[in-house]
Amino acid sequence: MDAFVVRASVPVVSFRPYLSRDYQDTYPVPPPATAFGMLLSLCGIAEAGRPDFGNTELAIMVDRVREPSPVLRRLRRDSSDDQRHGRVGYRPDYQELILGLRVWIAVRQGDAARDLADCARDALKRPERLDRYGALSLGESTFLVDEISVFDSAPRSGISLRPDGAGSLTLPVWVDYQDPKRTRLQRFSLEARVFSEDDFVQVGPGG
């Protein structure tokens, strides 16, 4: 498998499903669109530059699927009355968190105009040249990446995220912030095996 592979360690993280409402559950693994966003942030690529990397190919693996921990948090919940009066409303709600996530992300150019793997490689090799700000996170800004490193290849064992039309996970592979109707979802399953060619998915707006 010819791809650039990075491993990210995240002490506390949550991947809120696309259609979650009050109870904020979590996907067991980062969606491709989330992993893609982290790599763009690593490289200091702003939203305006994101289309240049559309149709990048990613494959995702975790060391194991962890049981989420539910916690009670004070979360923003603006009611209609709050919105009318310009107030910010908060209330306690449950959220599921994953602790001690380790995820491997394999990256290759695919049909993208620019090579995200080259950008990520340069960012990790020469971070002093980056034009970016803020800490690196996986998903929400509070879920900070503790460590990110380059690997010569994928690990020999783990749980791979496999594109599967009959799979039980429906994950975003491209998020359109201007027009949510153009956000693209795809179905996946989790399988205990090494990375293979079948695990790569195109992260982009599609046809």
Secondary structure, 3 states (H helix, E strand, C coil): CCCEEEEEEEEEECCCCCCCCCCECCCCCCCHHHHHHHHHHHCCCCHHHHHHHCCEEEEEEECCCCCCEEEEEEEECCCHHHHHCCCCCEEEEEEEEEEEEEEEEEEECCCCCCCHHHHHHHHHHCHHHCCCCCCCECCCCCCECCEEEEECCCCCCCEEEEECCCCCEEEEEECCCCCHHHCEEEEEEEEECCCCHHHCEEECCCC
